[in-house]
Amino acid sequence: MYTNQKLTQNLKVIGGFAALVSLLLWSDLALAGGGDLKTITEGLTAQIKSLSGLLIIVSYISGIGFCLAGIVQFKAHKDNPQQVPLSKPIVYLGVGAGLLFLPSIMTSAGSTVFGSSGTVSAGKGKAGDLE
């Protein structure tokens, strides 16, 4: 069971994390002087595009790292099979291959789900036309 002190400490950590995330996400919107909703959504869209580029780079680098770690683990298994199970390098290579192919898989999955253009169009009809 959680004690009051432990629960209070966990709530402080969660609150601090939420404050940090909100500060990172909305700081330049607040400092930019606001604007209308269109300006805010355009700013968020630009931030999301840069975030997706960062995730692609991290995916490639992590995939290469996991593949290299898998090769090193194969060597360690060859040197001492009792210490390092064979499943460890195989899992590392599988995760590395998955991370290396993740950006291309996400691109093809995105075009399959959202269409080839990748843009979302808004409806031009009235709300009463849906009935």
QUIFENRA-V91754 format. One record per residue. N is the residue number from 0. RES is the residue in one letter. D_CENTER is the distance of its C-alpha to the mean C-alpha in Angstrom with 2 decimals. Layout:
# QUIFENRA-V91754
{{N	RES	D_CENTER} {N	RES	D_CENTER}}
This chain:
# QUIFENRA-V91754
{{0	M	33.02} {1	Y	31.47} {2	T	33.98} {3	N	34.02} {4	Q	33.16} {5	K	30.15} {6	L	28.89} {7	T	29.48} {8	Q	27.63} {9	N	24.53} {10	L	24.73} {11	K	25.02} {12	V	21.88} {13	I	19.90} {14	G	21.64} {15	G	20.93} {16	F	17.19} {17	A	17.34} {18	A	19.56} {19	L	17.37} {20	V	14.33} {21	S	16.87} {22	L	18.52} {23	L	15.53} {24	L	14.58} {25	W	18.18} {26	S	20.27} {27	D	20.99} {28	L	21.67} {29	A	24.19} {30	L	25.69} {31	A	26.00} {32	G	28.75} {33	G	27.10} {34	G	28.40} {35	D	28.16} {36	L	25.35} {37	K	24.96} {38	T	24.42} {39	I	21.79} {40	T	19.79} {41	E	20.23} {42	G	18.90} {43	L	15.75} {44	T	15.35} {45	A	15.87} {46	Q	13.30} {47	I	10.59} {48	K	11.97} {49	S	11.88} {50	L	8.26} {51	S	7.64} {52	G	10.33} {53	L	8.99} {54	L	5.96} {55	I	8.98} {56	I	11.17} {57	V	9.37} {58	S	9.25} {59	Y	12.93} {60	I	14.03} {61	S	12.76} {62	G	14.36} {63	I	17.50} {64	G	17.64} {65	F	17.47} {66	C	20.08} {67	L	22.27} {68	A	22.06} {69	G	23.12} {70	I	26.04} {71	V	27.07} {72	Q	26.99} {73	F	29.22} {74	K	31.62} {75	A	31.56} {76	H	32.30} {77	K	35.16} {78	D	36.60} {79	N	36.39} {80	P	35.56} {81	Q	36.50} {82	Q	33.91} {83	V	30.85} {84	P	30.38} {85	L	29.69} {86	S	26.69} {87	K	24.69} {88	P	24.66} {89	I	24.16} {90	V	20.99} {91	Y	19.71} {92	L	20.62} {93	G	19.05} {94	V	15.62} {95	G	16.10} {96	A	17.23} {97	G	14.37} {98	L	11.85} {99	L	14.41} {100	F	14.77} {101	L	11.23} {102	P	11.30} {103	S	14.81} {104	I	14.25} {105	M	11.65} {106	T	14.24} {107	S	17.07} {108	A	15.57} {109	G	14.81} {110	S	18.37} {111	T	19.75} {112	V	18.43} {113	F	18.77} {114	G	21.58} {115	S	22.15} {116	S	22.03} {117	G	18.60} {118	T	20.21} {119	V	20.97} {120	S	24.59} {121	A	26.17} {122	G	29.30} {123	K	32.57} {124	G	34.82} {125	K	36.05} {126	A	34.94} {127	G	38.39} {128	D	37.93} {129	L	35.52} {130	E	38.39}}
